[in-house]
């Protein structure tokens, strides 16, 4: 689905479905912030409530962990948003589906 880290290919290499219609914009980033924020804040509150680590150790652990989670989830989240747009027929995908069904 991707030709670069976050650049969606113009079409599927297997079936030829066109992806150039997608308009994911900032939604994947917002979703990643929500998911990663809930995970990291939950872990951080757990560590703070039990006082396992010093502040410097928390910074050394949670800042890289936040970056790692965000980078790991960004591409799958964008793929999920494009797939949702395709499934719902949004942003030009609907016209492409109708054209396929009518044999154009």
C-alpha positions as CSV (number, residue, x, y, z in Angstrom):
1,X,0.0,0.0,0.0
2,X,2.9,2.4,0.7
3,X,5.8,3.3,-1.6
4,X,7.6,5.2,1.2
5,X,7.1,5.5,4.9
6,X,3.9,7.5,4.7
7,X,3.5,8.0,1.0
8,X,0.6,5.9,-0.3
9,X,1.2,4.3,-3.7
10,X,-1.0,5.4,-6.6
11,X,-2.4,1.9,-7.0
12,X,-2.2,-1.5,-5.5
13,X,0.6,-3.7,-6.8
14,X,-1.6,-6.8,-6.6
15,X,-5.1,-5.9,-7.8
16,X,-4.5,-2.5,-9.4
17,X,-7.0,-0.6,-7.1
18,X,-6.3,3.1,-7.3
19,X,-5.3,4.8,-4.1
20,X,-4.7,8.3,-5.3
21,X,-8.1,9.4,-4.1
22,X,-7.3,9.1,-0.4
23,X,-7.3,12.2,1.8
24,X,-6.0,10.9,5.1
25,X,-4.5,14.3,6.0
26,X,-4.0,14.6,9.8
27,X,-6.4,12.0,11.1
28,X,-3.7,9.2,11.4
29,X,-1.5,11.5,13.4
30,X,-4.3,12.5,15.8
31,X,-5.2,8.9,16.3
32,X,-1.6,8.0,17.1
33,X,-1.4,10.8,19.6
34,X,-4.6,9.5,21.3
35,X,-3.4,5.9,21.4
36,X,0.2,6.6,22.4
37,X,-0.8,9.3,24.9
38,X,-3.2,6.9,26.7
39,X,-0.6,4.1,26.8
40,X,2.3,6.3,27.9
41,X,0.3,8.3,30.5
42,X,-1.1,5.1,31.9
43,X,2.4,3.6,32.3
44,X,3.7,6.9,33.7
45,X,1.0,7.1,36.2
46,X,1.7,3.6,37.3
47,X,5.3,4.3,37.8
48,X,4.6,7.6,39.6
49,X,2.2,6.0,41.9
50,X,4.6,3.3,43.0
51,X,7.7,5.6,42.8
52,X,9.8,2.9,41.1
53,X,12.1,5.3,39.3
54,X,13.7,8.7,39.6
55,X,12.6,11.6,37.4
56,X,15.7,11.3,35.2
57,X,15.1,7.5,34.7
58,X,11.5,8.2,33.8
59,X,12.6,10.7,31.2
60,X,15.3,8.3,29.8
61,X,12.7,5.6,29.5
62,X,9.4,7.3,28.5
63,X,10.7,9.9,25.9
64,X,12.3,7.2,23.7
65,X,9.3,4.9,24.3
66,X,6.9,7.6,23.2
67,X,8.8,8.2,20.0
68,X,9.1,4.5,19.3
69,X,5.4,3.9,19.8
70,X,4.5,6.9,17.7
71,X,6.7,5.9,14.8
72,X,5.6,2.3,15.0
73,X,1.9,3.2,14.9
74,X,1.9,6.0,12.3
75,X,2.1,3.9,9.1
76,X,-0.4,1.2,10.2
77,X,-2.8,4.0,11.4
78,X,-2.5,5.8,8.0
79,X,-3.1,2.5,6.2
80,X,-6.2,1.9,8.4
81,X,-7.6,5.4,7.6
82,X,-7.1,4.8,3.8
83,X,-8.7,1.4,4.1
84,X,-11.6,2.9,6.0
85,X,-12.0,5.6,3.3
86,X,-12.0,2.9,0.7
87,X,-14.5,0.7,2.5
88,X,-16.9,3.6,3.1
89,X,-16.5,5.0,-0.5
90,X,-15.1,8.3,0.7
91,X,-13.0,10.9,-1.2
92,X,-13.4,9.5,-4.7
93,X,-13.3,5.8,-3.8
94,X,-17.1,5.7,-4.2
95,X,-16.9,6.8,-7.8
96,X,-14.2,4.3,-8.5
97,X,-16.3,1.5,-7.0
98,X,-19.3,2.5,-9.0
99,X,-17.2,2.6,-12.2
100,X,-15.9,-0.9,-11.5
101,X,-19.3,-2.3,-10.8
102,X,-20.8,-0.8,-14.0
103,X,-17.8,-2.1,-16.0
104,X,-16.3,1.2,-17.0
